Amino acid sequence: MRVVCFLILFSAVFISAQAQVISIKAFEPDSTETGFKVVRIKDLKLKYPTRSAKLTNPRTVLNRVKPVTKRYKRFVPTSFWDKVNEFGLNINEVAFVNWNAGGDNSISALANMRFLRNYKFRYFNWNNEIKLRYGINAQEGRKLRKTDDQIRLASTISYRKDTITNWYFSFKSNFNTQFSNGFKYPDRDNPISRFMSPGYLFLGVGFSYIPPGKEFDLYISPATMKSTFVLDETLSQQGAFGVDPGDNVFLELGFLITNTWEKEIIKNVLMNHRISLYTDYLISFGNIDVDWELNFNLKVNEYINANIGTHVIFDDDIKFDEVIAEDGTIIEPGIPRIQFKQLLGIGLLYAF
């Protein structure tokens, strides 16, 4: 009986102690424990790994890291200039050894260079071109002869009022001449043309139609000045190329139309077309001077190509079959004729 009473009393004291409210201290010292602990997780192997699971060790081993050998390109700002540098060399050779049909050994070479610097941005367009050509022919039993000779410079500045239209207000200049003397072979004593004899300079203002891209350009100028230079005194005294005898410059004012078109007509066959039509207002309006080039470039690979081309010129100021007396007087002034040149060659083309 005493044991039961003691257990009841002990239980009552314990319950009252648990129910007692503990007072909270207003100021307690800060704890030095951060509460942050590093817990290392052991690597776990997948019992049934999927196909896409990567079981490699994710830790990087420094002795297996290789240095970067490829240099990354630096940022290059957008340029509105288009540049073309081309050099070509065509060589044709014929050799005979004990050839029953006969023939003379010969070799021909034609070098040409072309440089373009074109700028186009919104309203402004500026195109510049330089073309240089020179060709020679060596044949057994005779001296070197010139087969081609050209210096051509062209520059066009164009401006349009908005970015929608393809019509531009344009100022255009062209200059043409040759490197060395030209002869009517086999006569090598009396040159029929020389450097700046003739030389042609066109300056004019007008309108250009330039659609998007770089392949087509049509220029129409109602006011173009054509200057013909004959700086050689002998040719000047003869009144060659339309100048008055004794004069070195002949000026004309007329109407000019030019067109250039470059297009890949089939794979690796590039067509290059250029034509110039000019008529003079004051002396012979309606008599049109024609200068037309048509070339086809057949690309074999990056460095080898073939070229087929024609060049047609008709100028009323250039006379043929002129008859001159011994005292220098002109008996027959001659007549203008169509000049035609055809080119065919294969060689190297290097762009840089």
Contacts in CASP RR format, 6 or more apart in sequence:
PFRMAT RR
TARGET T0000
AUTHOR 0000-0000-0000
METHOD contacts of the structure
MODEL  1
MRVVCFLILFSAVFISAQAQVISIKAFEPDSTETGFKVVRIKDLKLKYPT
RSAKLTNPRTVLNRVKPVTKRYKRFVPTSFWDKVNEFGLNINEVAFVNWN
AGGDNSISALANMRFLRNYKFRYFNWNNEIKLRYGINAQEGRKLRKTDDQ
IRLASTISYRKDTITNWYFSFKSNFNTQFSNGFKYPDRDNPISRFMSPGY
LFLGVGFSYIPPGKEFDLYISPATMKSTFVLDETLSQQGAFGVDPGDNVF
LELGFLITNTWEKEIIKNVLMNHRISLYTDYLISFGNIDVDWELNFNLKV
NEYINANIGTHVIFDDDIKFDEVIAEDGTIIEPGIPRIQFKQLLGIGLLY
AF
46 53 0 8 1.000
46 55 0 8 1.000
49 55 0 8 1.000
80 119 0 8 1.000
80 120 0 8 1.000
80 121 0 8 1.000
81 117 0 8 1.000
81 118 0 8 1.000
81 119 0 8 1.000
82 116 0 8 1.000
82 117 0 8 1.000
82 118 0 8 1.000
82 119 0 8 1.000
82 120 0 8 1.000
82 214 0 8 1.000
83 116 0 8 1.000
83 117 0 8 1.000
83 118 0 8 1.000
84 114 0 8 1.000
84 115 0 8 1.000
84 116 0 8 1.000
84 351 0 8 1.000
85 114 0 8 1.000
85 115 0 8 1.000
85 351 0 8 1.000
85 352 0 8 1.000
86 113 0 8 1.000
86 114 0 8 1.000
86 115 0 8 1.000
86 349 0 8 1.000
86 350 0 8 1.000
86 351 0 8 1.000
87 111 0 8 1.000
87 112 0 8 1.000
87 113 0 8 1.000
87 349 0 8 1.000
87 350 0 8 1.000
87 351 0 8 1.000
87 352 0 8 1.000
88 111 0 8 1.000
88 112 0 8 1.000
88 113 0 8 1.000
88 347 0 8 1.000
88 348 0 8 1.000
88 349 0 8 1.000
88 350 0 8 1.000
89 109 0 8 1.000
89 110 0 8 1.000
89 111 0 8 1.000
89 112 0 8 1.000
89 347 0 8 1.000
89 348 0 8 1.000
90 109 0 8 1.000
90 110 0 8 1.000
90 307 0 8 1.000
90 345 0 8 1.000
90 346 0 8 1.000
90 347 0 8 1.000
91 107 0 8 1.000
91 108 0 8 1.000
91 109 0 8 1.000
91 110 0 8 1.000
91 347 0 8 1.000
92 107 0 8 1.000
92 108 0 8 1.000
92 109 0 8 1.000
92 345 0 8 1.000
93 106 0 8 1.000
93 107 0 8 1.000
93 108 0 8 1.000
94 105 0 8 1.000
94 106 0 8 1.000
94 107 0 8 1.000
95 105 0 8 1.000
96 102 0 8 1.000
96 103 0 8 1.000
96 104 0 8 1.000
96 105 0 8 1.000
104 139 0 8 1.000
104 140 0 8 1.000
104 141 0 8 1.000
105 139 0 8 1.000
105 140 0 8 1.000
106 137 0 8 1.000
106 138 0 8 1.000
106 139 0 8 1.000
106 140 0 8 1.000
107 137 0 8 1.000
107 138 0 8 1.000
108 135 0 8 1.000
108 136 0 8 1.000
108 137 0 8 1.000
108 138 0 8 1.000
108 147 0 8 1.000
109 135 0 8 1.000
109 136 0 8 1.000
110 133 0 8 1.000
110 134 0 8 1.000
110 135 0 8 1.000
110 147 0 8 1.000
110 148 0 8 1.000
110 343 0 8 1.000
110 345 0 8 1.000
111 133 0 8 1.000
111 134 0 8 1.000
111 135 0 8 1.000
112 131 0 8 1.000
112 132 0 8 1.000
112 133 0 8 1.000
112 134 0 8 1.000
113 130 0 8 1.000
113 131 0 8 1.000
113 132 0 8 1.000
113 133 0 8 1.000
114 129 0 8 1.000
114 130 0 8 1.000
114 131 0 8 1.000
114 132 0 8 1.000
115 129 0 8 1.000
115 130 0 8 1.000
116 127 0 8 1.000
116 128 0 8 1.000
116 129 0 8 1.000
117 128 0 8 1.000
118 125 0 8 1.000
118 126 0 8 1.000
118 127 0 8 1.000
118 128 0 8 1.000
118 214 0 8 1.000
119 125 0 8 1.000
119 126 0 8 1.000
119 127 0 8 1.000
120 126 0 8 1.000
122 163 0 8 1.000
123 159 0 8 1.000
123 160 0 8 1.000
123 161 0 8 1.000
123 162 0 8 1.000
123 163 0 8 1.000
124 158 0 8 1.000
124 159 0 8 1.000
125 156 0 8 1.000
125 157 0 8 1.000
125 158 0 8 1.000
125 159 0 8 1.000
125 160 0 8 1.000
125 168 0 8 1.000
125 208 0 8 1.000
125 210 0 8 1.000
126 155 0 8 1.000
126 156 0 8 1.000
126 157 0 8 1.000
126 158 0 8 1.000
127 154 0 8 1.000
127 155 0 8 1.000
127 156 0 8 1.000
127 158 0 8 1.000
127 217 0 8 1.000
128 154 0 8 1.000
128 155 0 8 1.000
129 152 0 8 1.000
129 153 0 8 1.000
129 154 0 8 1.000
129 155 0 8 1.000
130 152 0 8 1.000
130 153 0 8 1.000
131 150 0 8 1.000
131 151 0 8 1.000
131 152 0 8 1.000
132 150 0 8 1.000
132 151 0 8 1.000
132 152 0 8 1.000
133 148 0 8 1.000
133 149 0 8 1.000
133 150 0 8 1.000
134 146 0 8 1.000
134 148 0 8 1.000
134 149 0 8 1.000
134 150 0 8 1.000
134 179 0 8 1.000
134 180 0 8 1.000
135 146 0 8 1.000
135 147 0 8 1.000
135 148 0 8 1.000
135 149 0 8 1.000
136 144 0 8 1.000
136 145 0 8 1.000
136 146 0 8 1.000
136 147 0 8 1.000
137 144 0 8 1.000
137 145 0 8 1.000
137 146 0 8 1.000
137 147 0 8 1.000
138 144 0 8 1.000
138 145 0 8 1.000
139 145 0 8 1.000
142 186 0 8 1.000
143 188 0 8 1.000
145 185 0 8 1.000
146 180 0 8 1.000
146 182 0 8 1.000
146 183 0 8 1.000
148 341 0 8 1.000
148 343 0 8 1.000
149 178 0 8 1.000
149 179 0 8 1.000
149 180 0 8 1.000
149 182 0 8 1.000
150 176 0 8 1.000
150 178 0 8 1.000
151 175 0 8 1.000
151 176 0 8 1.000
151 177 0 8 1.000
151 178 0 8 1.000
151 179 0 8 1.000
152 174 0 8 1.000
152 175 0 8 1.000
152 176 0 8 1.000
153 174 0 8 1.000
153 175 0 8 1.000
153 176 0 8 1.000
154 172 0 8 1.000
154 173 0 8 1.000
154 174 0 8 1.000
154 175 0 8 1.000
155 172 0 8 1.000
155 173 0 8 1.000
156 170 0 8 1.000
156 171 0 8 1.000
156 172 0 8 1.000
156 173 0 8 1.000
156 208 0 8 1.000
156 217 0 8 1.000
156 219 0 8 1.000
157 170 0 8 1.000
157 171 0 8 1.000
157 172 0 8 1.000
158 168 0 8 1.000
158 169 0 8 1.000
158 170 0 8 1.000
158 171 0 8 1.000
158 208 0 8 1.000
158 210 0 8 1.000
159 168 0 8 1.000
159 169 0 8 1.000
159 170 0 8 1.000
160 166 0 8 1.000
160 167 0 8 1.000
160 168 0 8 1.000
160 169 0 8 1.000
166 209 0 8 1.000
166 210 0 8 1.000
166 211 0 8 1.000
166 212 0 8 1.000
167 207 0 8 1.000
167 208 0 8 1.000
167 209 0 8 1.000
168 207 0 8 1.000
168 208 0 8 1.000
168 209 0 8 1.000
168 210 0 8 1.000
169 205 0 8 1.000
169 206 0 8 1.000
169 207 0 8 1.000
169 208 0 8 1.000
170 205 0 8 1.000
170 206 0 8 1.000
170 207 0 8 1.000
170 208 0 8 1.000
170 219 0 8 1.000
170 221 0 8 1.000
171 204 0 8 1.000
171 205 0 8 1.000
171 206 0 8 1.000
172 202 0 8 1.000
172 203 0 8 1.000
172 204 0 8 1.000
172 205 0 8 1.000
172 206 0 8 1.000
172 208 0 8 1.000
172 219 0 8 1.000
172 221 0 8 1.000
172 224 0 8 1.000
172 256 0 8 1.000
172 258 0 8 1.000
173 201 0 8 1.000
173 202 0 8 1.000
173 203 0 8 1.000
173 204 0 8 1.000
174 200 0 8 1.000
174 201 0 8 1.000
174 202 0 8 1.000
174 258 0 8 1.000
174 276 0 8 1.000
175 199 0 8 1.000
175 200 0 8 1.000
175 201 0 8 1.000
175 202 0 8 1.000
176 199 0 8 1.000
176 200 0 8 1.000
177 195 0 8 1.000
177 196 0 8 1.000
177 198 0 8 1.000
177 199 0 8 1.000
177 200 0 8 1.000
177 229 0 8 1.000
178 193 0 8 1.000
178 194 0 8 1.000
178 195 0 8 1.000
179 195 0 8 1.000
180 194 0 8 1.000
180 195 0 8 1.000
181 191 0 8 1.000
181 193 0 8 1.000
181 194 0 8 1.000
181 195 0 8 1.000
182 191 0 8 1.000
182 192 0 8 1.000
182 193 0 8 1.000
182 194 0 8 1.000
183 190 0 8 1.000
183 191 0 8 1.000
183 192 0 8 1.000
184 190 0 8 1.000
184 192 0 8 1.000
191 232 0 8 1.000
191 235 0 8 1.000
192 235 0 8 1.000
192 240 0 8 1.000
193 235 0 8 1.000
194 231 0 8 1.000
194 232 0 8 1.000
194 235 0 8 1.000
196 229 0 8 1.000
196 230 0 8 1.000
196 231 0 8 1.000
196 232 0 8 1.000
197 229 0 8 1.000
197 230 0 8 1.000
197 231 0 8 1.000
197 232 0 8 1.000
197 235 0 8 1.000
197 236 0 8 1.000
197 240 0 8 1.000
197 241 0 8 1.000
198 228 0 8 1.000
198 229 0 8 1.000
198 230 0 8 1.000
198 240 0 8 1.000
198 241 0 8 1.000
199 228 0 8 1.000
199 229 0 8 1.000
199 230 0 8 1.000
200 226 0 8 1.000
200 227 0 8 1.000
200 228 0 8 1.000
200 229 0 8 1.000
201 226 0 8 1.000
201 227 0 8 1.000
201 229 0 8 1.000
202 224 0 8 1.000
202 225 0 8 1.000
202 226 0 8 1.000
202 227 0 8 1.000
202 256 0 8 1.000
202 278 0 8 1.000
203 224 0 8 1.000
203 225 0 8 1.000
203 227 0 8 1.000
204 221 0 8 1.000
204 223 0 8 1.000
204 224 0 8 1.000
204 225 0 8 1.000
204 256 0 8 1.000
205 221 0 8 1.000
205 223 0 8 1.000
206 219 0 8 1.000
206 220 0 8 1.000
206 221 0 8 1.000
206 222 0 8 1.000
206 223 0 8 1.000
207 219 0 8 1.000
207 220 0 8 1.000
207 221 0 8 1.000
208 217 0 8 1.000
208 218 0 8 1.000
208 219 0 8 1.000
208 220 0 8 1.000
209 216 0 8 1.000
209 217 0 8 1.000
209 218 0 8 1.000
209 220 0 8 1.000
210 216 0 8 1.000
210 217 0 8 1.000
210 218 0 8 1.000
214 262 0 8 1.000
215 261 0 8 1.000
215 262 0 8 1.000
215 263 0 8 1.000
216 260 0 8 1.000
216 261 0 8 1.000
216 262 0 8 1.000
217 258 0 8 1.000
217 259 0 8 1.000
217 260 0 8 1.000
217 261 0 8 1.000
218 257 0 8 1.000
218 258 0 8 1.000
218 259 0 8 1.000
219 256 0 8 1.000
219 257 0 8 1.000
219 258 0 8 1.000
219 259 0 8 1.000
220 256 0 8 1.000
220 257 0 8 1.000
221 255 0 8 1.000
221 256 0 8 1.000
221 257 0 8 1.000
222 254 0 8 1.000
222 255 0 8 1.000
223 253 0 8 1.000
223 254 0 8 1.000
224 253 0 8 1.000
224 254 0 8 1.000
224 255 0 8 1.000
224 256 0 8 1.000
224 278 0 8 1.000
225 251 0 8 1.000
225 252 0 8 1.000
225 253 0 8 1.000
225 254 0 8 1.000
226 251 0 8 1.000
226 252 0 8 1.000
226 253 0 8 1.000
226 254 0 8 1.000
226 256 0 8 1.000
226 278 0 8 1.000
226 280 0 8 1.000
227 249 0 8 1.000
227 250 0 8 1.000
227 251 0 8 1.000
227 252 0 8 1.000
228 241 0 8 1.000
228 242 0 8 1.000
228 243 0 8 1.000
228 249 0 8 1.000
228 250 0 8 1.000
228 251 0 8 1.000
228 252 0 8 1.000
228 317 0 8 1.000
229 248 0 8 1.000
229 249 0 8 1.000
230 236 0 8 1.000
230 239 0 8 1.000
230 240 0 8 1.000
230 241 0 8 1.000
230 242 0 8 1.000
230 243 0 8 1.000
230 247 0 8 1.000
230 248 0 8 1.000
230 249 0 8 1.000
230 250 0 8 1.000
231 248 0 8 1.000
233 246 0 8 1.000
235 241 0 8 1.000
236 243 0 8 1.000
236 245 0 8 1.000
236 246 0 8 1.000
236 247 0 8 1.000
236 248 0 8 1.000
237 245 0 8 1.000
237 246 0 8 1.000
238 245 0 8 1.000
238 324 0 8 1.000
238 330 0 8 1.000
239 245 0 8 1.000
239 246 0 8 1.000
239 247 0 8 1.000
241 250 0 8 1.000
241 317 0 8 1.000
241 318 0 8 1.000
242 250 0 8 1.000
242 317 0 8 1.000
242 318 0 8 1.000
243 249 0 8 1.000
243 250 0 8 1.000
244 250 0 8 1.000
250 317 0 8 1.000
252 280 0 8 1.000
252 282 0 8 1.000
252 283 0 8 1.000
253 280 0 8 1.000
253 281 0 8 1.000
253 282 0 8 1.000
254 278 0 8 1.000
254 279 0 8 1.000
254 280 0 8 1.000
254 281 0 8 1.000
254 282 0 8 1.000
254 285 0 8 1.000
255 278 0 8 1.000
255 279 0 8 1.000
255 281 0 8 1.000
256 276 0 8 1.000
256 277 0 8 1.000
256 278 0 8 1.000
257 276 0 8 1.000
257 277 0 8 1.000
257 278 0 8 1.000
258 274 0 8 1.000
258 275 0 8 1.000
258 276 0 8 1.000
258 277 0 8 1.000
259 273 0 8 1.000
259 274 0 8 1.000
259 275 0 8 1.000
260 273 0 8 1.000
260 274 0 8 1.000
261 271 0 8 1.000
261 272 0 8 1.000
261 273 0 8 1.000
261 274 0 8 1.000
262 270 0 8 1.000
262 271 0 8 1.000
262 272 0 8 1.000
262 273 0 8 1.000
263 270 0 8 1.000
263 271 0 8 1.000
264 270 0 8 1.000
264 271 0 8 1.000
265 271 0 8 1.000
268 298 0 8 1.000
268 299 0 8 1.000
268 300 0 8 1.000
269 296 0 8 1.000
269 297 0 8 1.000
269 298 0 8 1.000
269 299 0 8 1.000
270 296 0 8 1.000
270 297 0 8 1.000
270 299 0 8 1.000
271 294 0 8 1.000
271 295 0 8 1.000
271 296 0 8 1.000
272 293 0 8 1.000
272 294 0 8 1.000
272 295 0 8 1.000
272 296 0 8 1.000
272 297 0 8 1.000
273 293 0 8 1.000
273 294 0 8 1.000
273 295 0 8 1.000
274 292 0 8 1.000
274 293 0 8 1.000
274 294 0 8 1.000
275 290 0 8 1.000
275 291 0 8 1.000
275 292 0 8 1.000
275 293 0 8 1.000
276 289 0 8 1.000
276 290 0 8 1.000
276 291 0 8 1.000
276 292 0 8 1.000
277 288 0 8 1.000
277 289 0 8 1.000
277 290 0 8 1.000
278 288 0 8 1.000
278 289 0 8 1.000
279 285 0 8 1.000
279 286 0 8 1.000
279 287 0 8 1.000
279 288 0 8 1.000
279 289 0 8 1.000
280 287 0 8 1.000
284 316 0 8 1.000
287 316 0 8 1.000
288 314 0 8 1.000
289 314 0 8 1.000
289 315 0 8 1.000
289 316 0 8 1.000
289 317 0 8 1.000
290 312 0 8 1.000
290 313 0 8 1.000
290 314 0 8 1.000
290 315 0 8 1.000
291 312 0 8 1.000
291 313 0 8 1.000
292 311 0 8 1.000
292 312 0 8 1.000
292 313 0 8 1.000
293 309 0 8 1.000
293 310 0 8 1.000
293 311 0 8 1.000
293 312 0 8 1.000
294 309 0 8 1.000
294 310 0 8 1.000
295 307 0 8 1.000
295 308 0 8 1.000
295 309 0 8 1.000
295 310 0 8 1.000
295 343 0 8 1.000
296 307 0 8 1.000
296 308 0 8 1.000
296 309 0 8 1.000
297 305 0 8 1.000
297 306 0 8 1.000
297 307 0 8 1.000
297 349 0 8 1.000
298 305 0 8 1.000
298 306 0 8 1.000
298 307 0 8 1.000
298 308 0 8 1.000
299 305 0 8 1.000
300 306 0 8 1.000
300 346 0 8 1.000
303 348 0 8 1.000
303 349 0 8 1.000
303 350 0 8 1.000
304 346 0 8 1.000
304 347 0 8 1.000
304 348 0 8 1.000
304 349 0 8 1.000
305 346 0 8 1.000
305 347 0 8 1.000
305 349 0 8 1.000
306 345 0 8 1.000
306 346 0 8 1.000
306 347 0 8 1.000
307 343 0 8 1.000
307 344 0 8 1.000
307 345 0 8 1.000
307 346 0 8 1.000
308 343 0 8 1.000
308 344 0 8 1.000
308 345 0 8 1.000
309 342 0 8 1.000
309 343 0 8 1.000
309 344 0 8 1.000
310 340 0 8 1.000
310 341 0 8 1.000
310 342 0 8 1.000
310 343 0 8 1.000
311 340 0 8 1.000
311 341 0 8 1.000
311 342 0 8 1.000
311 343 0 8 1.000
312 338 0 8 1.000
312 339 0 8 1.000
312 340 0 8 1.000
312 341 0 8 1.000
313 338 0 8 1.000
313 339 0 8 1.000
314 336 0 8 1.000
314 337 0 8 1.000
314 338 0 8 1.000
314 339 0 8 1.000
315 336 0 8 1.000
315 339 0 8 1.000
316 336 0 8 1.000
317 336 0 8 1.000
318 336 0 8 1.000
318 339 0 8 1.000
319 333 0 8 1.000
319 334 0 8 1.000
319 335 0 8 1.000
319 336 0 8 1.000
320 334 0 8 1.000
320 335 0 8 1.000
320 336 0 8 1.000
320 337 0 8 1.000
321 332 0 8 1.000
321 334 0 8 1.000
321 335 0 8 1.000
322 330 0 8 1.000
322 332 0 8 1.000
322 333 0 8 1.000
322 334 0 8 1.000
323 330 0 8 1.000
323 331 0 8 1.000
323 332 0 8 1.000
323 334 0 8 1.000
324 330 0 8 1.000
324 331 0 8 1.000
325 331 0 8 1.000
END
